[in-house]
């Protein structure tokens, strides 16, 4: 404990940050551009989305898979206090898992960049409402703010896309 901390009785808490890497190759867009009101109006939380160029989804963080939707199109990931939802495409639930090959299970510990899913992008284009893939922080009470670094840019897998300032 430093002199000022001793003098004033407590240590200043350090601001923590969580980096979210690109979970797929494609163009990063603001969450408000997702053509679905649940995402665009931030009903589930804030975040961003990627318009994919290929059918591969990797983990944007090191953490734990807390949910794999039975229809294989969405994943819940927890890292510390932060919970993320990555949702491949819009109205992909109606595909009932067709064209999706999940590589992880709920409870798995995952590394940043680890493949979560490979899928048939052309089939999603044909059968779903949209291929856009949102990433949402579902427990915003643990986040002070989100800084999207690559907005409206095309990114490759594993590039830094956003930084979350944690409370």
Buried (B, 14 or more C-beta within 10 A) or exposed (E): EEEEEEEEEEEEEEEEEBEBBBBBBBBBBBBEBBEBEEBBEBEBBBBBBBBBBEBBBBBBBBBBBBBBBEBBBBBBBBBEEBBBBBBBBBEBBEBEBBBBEBBBEEEBEBEBBBBBBBBBBEBBEEBBEBBBBBBBBBEBEBBEEBEBBBBEEBBEBBBEBBBBEBE
